[in-house]
């Protein structure tokens, strides 16, 4: 498969108002792509568009305000994109949400919200736009999974379930679409400095003080700039990589999960706890784990 050509391509990016999505939009514009940007945050999306237009006035930009948790609204937007932009060459399913709390601390509706945004919307948009990608020579699909699509720590049942689902869906599609000449990339970022903790929901059964303490500690672990993550992703797209891991905080846990698939959690917890005075909360709203119970995760993908 030849290298992906960004010049004069039309790229669809979800979750484009901040974080990795905003950085991808800027990086794609620099590479000569026209943009179709989706998000639910109108003010931040307008700011991203204004910045791109100031730096790249020759680029064509179109935006859609949509809450991807709403399946009906997602279907309407997907249909409109297919009609108005029949030559989409790149689709990046980046939007995602987080939920803090053990499985017994969250409601079924809260769990389902994560699945809807992180997985169902990915499948829905991909299904709707696949005919468009097939019609454009050299097309490519990118689905942002997570470090938690490689390992599954306690306190993140909904998030890990959604991101493992994205990973499996993406890998199967890669095998199905190879004969069509469509590249497919699954992305697994480590700790990216974005607004995940600001936008994350907290399980109904999680105490507020647990959430506050977890959030403050968790934010210290987000060290990778979104701009760096975007560049790594697009280099992977250009080279038609099937899988992209961002940062050692993703690569090391992935290696351990391959070597010790049933016991990596205990090893990571033990190793990390040797360097701290007390256990660290896993994520906003998740109490500090005991060494044998849960992974003290050094990073998390943010969308």
C-alpha positions in Angstrom: 0.0 0.0 0.0 1.4 3.4 -1.0 2.0 6.1 1.6 -1.1 8.2 2.5 -1.3 11.5 0.7 -2.6 14.3 2.8 -2.5 17.0 0.1 -6.0 18.1 -1.0 -7.6 15.3 1.0 -10.8 15.7 2.9 -10.4 14.5 6.5 -13.2 14.0 9.0 -12.2 14.3 12.7 -14.5 13.8 15.7 -13.8 15.3 19.0 -12.1 18.2 17.3 -12.7 21.0 19.8 -9.8 20.1 22.1 -7.0 17.7 22.9 -5.8 15.2 20.3 -8.7 16.1 18.0 -7.8 19.8 17.8 -4.1 19.0 17.4 -4.9 16.6 14.6 -7.0 19.3 12.8 -4.1 21.7 13.0 -1.6 19.1 11.8 -3.8 18.0 8.9 -4.3 21.6 7.8 -0.6 22.1 7.7 -0.3 19.0 5.5 -2.8 20.4 3.0 -6.0 18.6 4.0 -9.5 20.1 4.0 -11.4 19.4 7.2 -14.8 18.2 8.4 -14.8 18.7 12.2 -17.3 17.3 14.7 -17.8 18.1 18.4 -20.5 19.0 20.9 -18.6 22.1 22.2 -19.5 25.0 19.9 -17.3 27.6 21.6 -14.1 25.6 21.6 -14.8 24.2 18.1 -15.2 27.8 16.8 -11.8 28.7 18.4 -10.1 25.8 16.7 -11.6 26.7 13.3 -10.6 30.4 13.7 -7.0 29.4 14.5 -6.8 27.1 11.4 -8.3 29.7 9.1 -5.9 32.3 10.4 -2.9 30.1 9.7 -4.3 28.3 6.6 -6.8 30.5 4.8 -6.7 28.3 1.7 -8.1 25.3 3.5 -11.8 24.3 3.3 -13.4 23.8 6.7 -16.9 22.5 7.7 -18.1 21.9 11.2 -20.9 19.9 12.7 -22.2 20.2 16.3 -23.3 16.8 17.5 -23.5 14.8 20.7 -22.3 11.4 19.7 -24.1 9.9 22.6 -27.3 10.6 20.6 -27.6 7.8 17.9 -30.2 9.6 15.9 -28.2 12.9 15.8 -25.1 10.9 14.8 -27.0 9.2 12.0 -28.2 12.5 10.6 -24.8 14.1 10.7 -23.2 11.1 9.0 -25.8 11.2 6.2 -25.2 14.9 5.7 -21.4 14.4 5.5 -21.8 11.6 3.0 -23.9 13.9 0.8 -21.9 17.1 1.1 -18.4 15.5 1.2 -18.4 12.6 -1.3 -14.5 12.4 -1.4 -13.5 11.8 2.2 -10.0 10.3 2.2 -9.5 10.1 6.0 -11.8 9.4 8.9 -10.5 9.8 12.4 -12.8 8.5 15.1 -11.2 10.4 18.0 -14.1 11.5 20.3 -14.3 9.8 23.6 -15.4 10.1 27.2 -14.4 8.8 30.6 -16.2 7.5 33.7 -14.7 7.1 37.1 -15.8 4.3 39.4 -15.8 0.5 39.9 -18.5 -1.5 38.1 -20.6 -1.6 41.3 -20.3 2.2 41.7 -21.8 3.2 38.3 -25.3 2.8 37.0 -26.2 0.9 33.8 -27.1 4.2 32.1 -23.7 5.7 33.0 -22.0 2.6 31.7 -24.0 2.7 28.5 -23.2 6.4 27.9 -19.5 5.5 27.7 -20.2 2.6 25.3 -22.4 4.9 23.1 -19.8 7.6 22.7 -16.6 5.5 22.7 -17.8 2.5 20.6 -21.3 2.7 19.1 -20.6 6.1 17.6 -17.3 4.8 16.1 -19.1 1.9 14.5 -22.0 4.1 13.3 -19.8 6.8 11.7 -17.5 4.2 10.1 -20.5 2.2 8.7 -22.1 5.4 7.3 -18.9 6.7 5.7 -17.3 3.4 4.5 -18.9 3.7 1.0 -17.3 7.2 0.7 -13.9 5.9 1.8 -14.2 3.0 -0.7 -14.8 5.5 -3.5 -11.7 7.5 -2.7 -8.4 5.9 -3.8 -5.9 5.7 -1.0 -8.4 6.2 1.8 -7.6 5.6 5.4 -9.5 5.0 8.7 -8.1 5.8 12.2 -9.8 4.7 15.4 -8.5 6.0 18.6 -8.5 3.3 21.2 -6.4 3.7 24.3 -3.8 2.3 26.6 -6.9 0.9 28.3 -7.6 -1.0 25.0 -4.4 -2.9 25.8 -4.7 -3.4 29.6 -7.8 -3.3 31.7 -7.3 -1.9 35.2 -9.8 -1.9 38.1 -12.1 1.2 38.3 -12.3 1.5 34.5 -14.7 -1.3 33.4 -16.8 0.9 31.1 -13.9 2.7 29.6 -11.8 -0.4 29.1 -14.7 -2.3 27.7 -15.4 0.4 25.1 -11.7 0.7 24.1 -11.1 -3.0 23.8 -14.2 -3.1 21.6 -12.7 -0.3 19.4 -9.5 -2.3 19.2 -11.2 -5.5 18.1 -13.5 -3.7 15.7 -10.5 -1.9 14.1 -8.3 -5.0 13.8 -11.1 -7.0 12.1 -11.8 -4.1 9.7 -8.1 -3.9 8.8 -8.2 -7.5 7.6 -11.5 -6.9 5.7 -10.5 -3.7 3.9 -7.0 -4.6 2.9 -8.1 -5.8 -0.6 -10.0 -2.5 -1.0 -6.8 -0.5 -0.6 -8.1 1.2 2.6 -5.6 1.6 5.4 -6.8 1.1 9.0 -5.0 2.2 12.1 -5.7 1.5 15.8 -4.2 4.1 18.1 -3.3 3.5 21.7 -2.1 6.7 23.4 -0.5 6.9 26.8 -0.9 10.0 29.1 -1.9 12.9 26.9 -2.4 16.4 28.4 -6.0 17.1 27.5 -9.4 17.8 29.2 -10.3 14.2 30.0 -10.7 14.8 33.8 -12.8 18.0 33.1 -15.2 16.1 30.9 -15.2 12.8 32.7 -18.3 11.7 34.6 -18.2 10.3 38.0 -20.1 7.2 39.0 -23.2 7.8 41.1 -21.8 5.5 43.8 -18.4 7.3 44.1 -17.9 9.7 47.0 -17.1 13.3 46.0 -13.9 13.3 48.1 -12.7 10.2 46.3 -13.2 12.0 43.0 -11.5 15.2 44.0 -8.4 13.4 45.4 -8.2 11.1 42.4 -8.5 13.9 39.9 -5.8 16.0 41.4 -3.4 13.0 41.5 -4.4 11.7 38.1 -3.8 15.0 36.2 -0.1 14.9 37.2 0.3 11.8 35.1 -0.8 13.4 31.8 2.6 14.5 30.4 2.4 14.1 26.6 1.5 17.1 24.6 -1.5 16.6 22.2 0.6 18.1 19.4 3.2 15.4 19.8 0.5 12.7 19.9 -1.1 14.1 16.7 2.3 14.0 14.9 2.9 10.4 15.9 -0.6 9.4 14.7 -0.2 11.1 11.3 3.2 9.6 10.8 1.6 6.3 11.4 -1.2 7.1 8.9 1.3 8.2 6.3 3.2 4.9 6.6 0.0 2.9 6.8 0.8 1.5 10.2 -1.8 -1.0 11.5 -1.2 0.0 15.1 0.3 3.1 16.8 1.3 3.3 20.4 2.1 6.7 21.9 4.7 6.9 24.7 6.4 4.4 26.9 3.4 4.6 29.2 1.6 2.7 26.5 4.4 0.6 25.1 5.6 -0.9 28.4 2.2 -2.0 29.7 1.5 -3.5 26.2 4.7 -5.5 26.4 3.8 -6.8 29.9 0.3 -7.7 28.9 1.7 -9.8 26.0 4.2 -11.6 28.2 2.0 -11.9 31.3 -1.6 -11.6 30.1 -3.1 -12.9 33.4 -0.8 -11.3 35.9 0.5 -8.0 34.5 -1.6 -6.0 36.9 0.1 -7.3 40.0 3.6 -6.7 38.5 2.8 -3.1 37.5 1.3 -2.3 40.8 4.2 -3.7 42.8 6.8 -2.0 40.6 5.1 1.4 40.7 4.3 1.3 44.4 8.0 0.8 45.3 8.6 4.3 44.2 5.8 6.0 46.1 5.1 6.6 49.8 1.5 5.6 49.4 -0.8 4.2 46.7 -2.0 6.6 44.1 -5.6 6.8 43.0 -6.1 5.0 39.7 -8.3 7.7 38.1 -10.7 10.4 39.1 -13.3 9.0 41.5 -11.4 5.7 42.0 -10.0 5.0 45.5 -6.3 4.3 46.0 -5.8 0.6 45.2 -4.2 -2.1 47.3 -1.1 -3.5 45.5 -2.8 -6.8 44.7 -6.1 -5.3 43.6 -5.6 -2.7 40.9 -3.2 -1.1 38.5 -1.8 2.3 39.4 -1.8 3.5 35.8 0.9 6.0 34.7 -1.1 7.3 31.8 -4.4 7.3 30.0 -5.6 8.1 26.5 -7.7 11.2 26.3 -10.1 12.2 23.5 
